[in-house]
Amino acid sequence: MKKLVGFIGWRGMVGSVLLDRLKENNDFLNFNSVFFTTSQIYGKPPYVLNRVSSRLEDAYNVEYLITLDIIISCQGEKYTTDIYTKLKNIGWKGYWIDASSCLRMDKKSIIVLDPINFNDIKLGIEAGIKTFVGGNCTVSLMLMALGGLFSHNLIDWISVSTYQSVSGSGSQSMLELLQQIGYVYKNISMYLSSQKSILEIEKMFNASLNKIDYSSTKLKGPLLGNLFPWIDKSMNNGQTKEEWKGAVETNKILNSKKYIPIDGVCVRVPSLRCHSQSFTIKLRNDISIQEIKSLISSHNSWVKVIDNNFDSTMGELNPLKVTGTLNIPIGRIKKLNIGKNYLSAFSVGDQLLWGAAEPLRRILNILVNK
Ligand SMILES: NC(=O)c1ccc[n+]([C@@H]2O[C@H](COP(=O)([O-])OP(=O)(O)OC[C@H]3O[C@@H](n4cnc5c(N)ncnc54)[C@H](OP(=O)(O)O)[C@@H]3O)[C@@H](O)[C@H]2O)c1
């Protein structure tokens, strides 16, 4: 009999990308599905094959949820903390798949990124693990980009600066940035072809952004023409939680025998989709650039080494080029002048695909076909 899968949070950024990927791959053929909502109860669910209910069900209806074989939640931390605990407390034995971060470091969960840790996932399922969580977006994208170096145990440590798009903060933030663009354009468009100096126009641009009331917004300030070097909560050691996740999640996914230090600064930038990362890597050995490129590009089917020149970098290594694809370009690969074992690299990936929805889609298929 086909397994019954419940979808929660399917309307958000991660959930809607997940839905598209499942449809593209005809995955709905393999299980029965039911869609839930926290805000539009008895509304219309998306049309998919093998849907067992023609209305949206209440995502807080625990009695319905316990009938499911698999729950996949892209709703967020608050929902997971509330409902996962309730289900576990009443002895639910199904599989929980989650996009949020709150269960990632739980001892009884596996962070899923099967091109990196398929064996651990397989062993975990055999051992009775029931909770599978997608990793932090930049962590998953880094592992897909640098998997060839990690798998050969060549990385001593990494310092990273991230350039994270606004959709990484959810659909509300993306709408806010687009509203800022519309508002400012309305205020300054008439001056763009006038005799006003560019400095005067810049002043109007800033004044226009400053007129917006950000107190009730998610972004809390203007991201247009701007950036915020702070993502997520404070960890009280100088790091943000996003920065903290870099090392702890990577080492959990890799099941590292020797802890690999990873740290840096995570920055929100006004690109709409895709996260970019600039790495400084201390290698364990002085290996040639040729060998580094070969190890990186042979690790998985999605990573692509981009030549370190102007045309290739401009053409291939940017968010717009990668948006909506599973490609993981990595370029600017060079030894740094500070020493033979120091390497730089820059990578881009769609944080809604490999950084969120795709590992969830793949673990869903693994569990459905088990
Ligand atoms: N965004 C990313 O790049 C990313 C990457 C990795 C992990 N994550 C994690 O995944 C979880 C979900 O993130 P998300 O970015 O997908 O959140 P999101 O876009 O804010 O969506 C979450 C929920 O908000 C509700 N919602 C309210 N207004 C909406 C609107 N205008 N459009 C769509 N949905 C709306 C929907 O729930 P109802 O239908 O029930 O109302 C939706 O499922 C979070 O824990 C996040 O940390 C996100």
The ligand as an ORCA input file, in Angstrom:
! r2SCAN-3c Opt
* xyz 0 1
  N      13.999     30.374      2.682
  C      15.095     29.635      2.632
  O      15.977     29.852      1.797
  C      15.323     28.527      3.610
  C      16.421     27.668      3.420
  C      16.614     26.611      4.313
  C      15.740     26.437      5.364
  N      14.714     27.302      5.530
  C      13.803     27.065      6.654
  O      12.590     26.533      6.141
  C      11.475     26.970      6.926
  C      10.463     27.663      6.030
  O      11.083     28.795      5.442
  P      10.440     29.612      4.220
  O      11.482     30.568      3.807
  O       9.863     28.697      3.217
  O       9.263     30.387      4.991
  P       8.090     31.263      4.411
  O       8.265     31.552      2.962
  O       7.980     32.431      5.317
  O       6.790     30.318      4.569
  C       6.388     29.748      5.788
  C       4.871     29.751      5.895
  O       4.386     31.089      6.007
  C       3.002     31.118      5.610
  N       2.820     32.311      4.758
  C       2.399     33.505      5.245
  N       2.359     34.427      4.265
  C       2.742     33.818      3.134
  C       2.898     34.267      1.787
  N       2.645     35.526      1.413
  N       3.349     33.372      0.864
  C       3.623     32.112      1.222
  N       3.494     31.648      2.482
  C       3.047     32.490      3.443
  C       2.721     29.778      4.921
  O       2.038     28.932      5.838
  P       0.458     28.661      5.772
  O       0.128     28.197      4.379
  O       0.238     27.612      6.809
  O      -0.151     29.978      6.082
  C       4.119     29.224      4.693
  O       4.135     27.833      4.662
  C      12.079     27.908      8.005
  O      12.293     27.174      9.171
  C      13.394     28.336      7.394
  O      14.348     28.676      8.376
  C      14.457     28.335      4.675
*
